[in-house]
């Protein structure tokens, strides 16, 4: 069965088209994304702006053509942070359903976290150790503590890269004072994580897609001189390698970031807050290293068919 899976994120819309047979590993036929910036101009005010609406409509129109080209027998579309919170999301969902025959289902942060776990588990070989999984989105960040037996704890926080960017409006490059303010907010908002870490100590941080794809790509470009093969679904990043990335990101201007090999243009803005968030998590957990997972929500959905 050919299935089209759409992940409507706050920054990007992603589509995975896969051939799925029950009891077998899904086969990826197409995996692509487009920048939408659905939360731009209105994320922290809880609405989808007219400009964002137009951008999103255009991307989903393109996705509907891909669905037709690949003759998908089933299509599922999940709306995450921006869509589940926007006051006008019902009008957006209705318009997409009527015009493009794509039925969007908003999902909770907990459901999003569960799909992320299943996606990551298809990319990373889990052991009995406890891992902290982090998915940095535009509107929300999902944090999951899990091991080979399943999920021990999961939570979704409204601390995504685009949301933090809109809230703090940092200078270019970001100032030490702003980084301190961000860390103070994270300390306040992430108290539930601090409490649960004492119960479930973790050994490694698994970064799910998004910003972690960029971290891995930057490391690979620096050390190997080229892009990562699409066949690689997980990539180790040492704490030292991330430290170098972090310093480069927070000390660079937007123009300089546009020139960094491996950093996608669509992430040059949100990568700043994503890097500050990642560094904060590393400081709190004292993990031994980072594993990037190319698989996330949509692969998690595919694995559950």
N, C-alpha and C positions, 0 to 999 in steps of 0.2 A: 504494500500500500504506500502510495506517495502522499506525504503529509507536509503541509506548509505551516510553519510555526513562526508567529510574529511576536516579538518582544518590543512593546512600545515604551521605551525608556524616556526619561526626562530630557536627556541630551541627544540620544540616538535611537532610531528605530532599526531593529535588526530582524532579518528573515533567514530562517533555516529551512531548506527543503530537503527532506530525507526520505529514503526508502526504508520502511520499517516492516520487519517480519517478527511476529510474536516469538519471544524466546531467543532472539538473535540481536547482536549489536546493530544499531541503526547505521545506515550508509549515508553519508553526507553527499548530496548532489549539488547543493548551492548554499553558501554561507556568506551573506553580505550585509552591509549596514549603510545608513545614510544619516548625516547630521540633520537634526530637526530643531533642536533647542526649544523644545515644547514649553519649557518653563521660562524662557526669556521674556522679559517685559511684564511678567505677572506671577511668577512662581510663589513668592512669599506673600502675595496678596490672594492666592487661591483661585486664580482663573487662567484660562488659556486665551491669550491675546489674539486679535484678528490676524496679525502677522504670523504668529506661531501656528494658528489654525490653517492658514494657507500653505505654509511650509509642510505641515504634517499631511495635509490632503494630497499634495503633489507626490510625496514619497509613497504614500499608501496606494495611490493610483499606479505608480511604477511597480510596486509589489504585486498588485492585482494582475498586471500583465505577466509578471514572472510566474505567478501561480497558474495562469492559463497556459503559458508556454510549456511548463513542466507537467501539465495535466494532473494537478494535485487532486486527489480524491477526498481529502479532508483538510480543512484549514482552521487553525485556532489562533486567536490573537489575545494577548494579555496586556492590560494596561497597568503600569506600576505607579510610582509615587505621584507624578503630576496629574495623571488621569484619575486616580482614585480620590484625589483631594480637590480637584478643580470644581468650582461651583457650576460651571457650564459644561462639564464633561458629558452630560447626557445628550446635549444638543450635538456635540462632536460625534459621539457614538452613533446617534441616530442618522446623521448625515453620511457617515462612512458606510453604515449598513444599507441605506437606501441607494446610494450612488455606486458603491463598489462591491456590495455583497460580502463585506468582511464584518463578522460579528465580533466586536471587542468586548471582552470580559475584564472588568477591573478586578484585581486580586489584592488581598491583604498583604501587609508586610510579612506576616508569618508564612503565608502560602508562598510568597516570593522566595523567602529564605529556604523553604523546604525544597523547592525546585532547584535552587542554586546548589544545595547540598547534593542532590541526585546528579546534577550536571558535573560537579567537581569530582564526584566519586567515579565517574566514567573516565576521567583524565588522570587522576592521581591514585597511586596504589596506597591505600590506607593500611595502617597497622593498628595495634592495640593502643598506640599512643593517642593522646588527645590533641587534636588540631584546632586552631582557631581559623575559621574561614571568614574572609572579608570581601564583600562585594561593594565597591564604591560606585554609587550611581550619581545621577545629577540631582535628584530630589532626596533620596534616602540612601542610607548605607545599611546593609544587612550583615549581622555578625552571628556566626554559628559556631558552637563548640561541638565537635563530633569526633567519632572514631570509627573503626571498622564495623562496629555493632549498630551504629546509628547516631541520631542527633541527641545530644545531652542537654542542649540549651540553644535557643535562637531568639533573636530580637531584631526589629527594624527601627532605625533611628532617623529622624528628619535632619540629617547632617550631610546630605550629598554635596558634591563639589559645586554644582551650579547654585544651590541654595546658600552655601557659605560665601560664595563669590558675590552673590547679590546682597547678602547681609553686610559683609565687611568692606566691600568695594576697595580692595587693597591697592596700594601704589604699585608702580612698575619699575623695578622689581619690588616684591613685597617687603615691607619693613619688619625689623625685629619686634617692634612694638605690636604690630598687627598679628604676627605669629604668636606672641605672648597672649594676646586677647583671644585668639582662636583656641589656644590650648586651655585657657581658663574656661571657655564655654564647653569644650570637650570634657574637661574634668567634671563639670557640673552635670552634663547630660549623660555621660557614660558611667555614672555610678552603678547602675545595674550590672555592667560588665565587670567592674572592679570587684564587686561582691561575689560574682559567680566564679571568677578566676581563682579565688581562694579555695573553692570547692572542687573545681576541675582545672588543675594546672595544665598548661598547654606547652608543647615542645616546639611546634613550628607554626608559622603563619602561612595559610594558603590564600593567595590573592586571586579572586575570580574575575577573569576577563578585564575589560575596560582599562583602567589606569595600569593594571598589572601587565597587560599585554604590551603597553608602552614601555614600562620599566624593563621587561624582558627584551624587547626589541632594541632598546638603547644599549643594554649590556652586550647583546649579541653583536650589534654593529661595531661597538668599541673593541670587542675582543676578537671577532671573526671577520669584520670588514664587510658584512652583508646582512640581508634580512634572514629571519628565521623561516625554515621550511614550514609550509602549511600542515605537513604531516606530524609535526611536533605539537603535542597537545598539553605538555607541561614542561616547565623550564625552571631550574634552580637558580635562585638569586641569593648570593651571600649577603650578610649584614654589611660588610665592607663595600660591596658593589652598590647596595642601595644607598649607603651613606654618601657615596660619590655622586649618585644621581640626585639625591636630595639637595646637596650643596649646589649642584649645577642649576637645578630648577629654581630654588629660592633666590639665587644670586643673579638670575638672568632676566632680561627684559622679554616682552612678548616677541619682539622681532628676533632676538637671539634664539628663543625657543623654537621659532619657526624653522630655524636652520639646523636643529639638532637631529642627526640621523636616527631614525627609528621612532621619533615622536610624531604621531599623526597630527596634521593641522587642526583637526576637529577637537583635539585635546589640549591645545597650547594654553588655553585659559584655565580650564578646570583642573589641569594637572598640578597647578600650584597648591590648591586646597587639598587635592587628593594626596599630594606628597606630605603636606603638613599632618594630615590625618593619619597616614601610614606611619610616619615617624612617631607620632603620639602613641599609637598602638604598640609599636615596637618597644618604646620606653616602658610601657605599662606591663608588658608580658614577659620581657627578657627571653624571647624565643631564640632558638639556635640558628634559624635561617628562614628563608621565604621560598615558597614554591608557587610559581605562576601556573594557573589553570586556564587554558584557552576555552574551556567549557564553562558554561554558566546556566542561566535560566532556561534558555530554549533547548539546550542539550538535555537538561534535566527533564523537561516536558517530553522530549522524544523518547527518553529511556523508560517512561512510564506507560507507553502505549502497549 
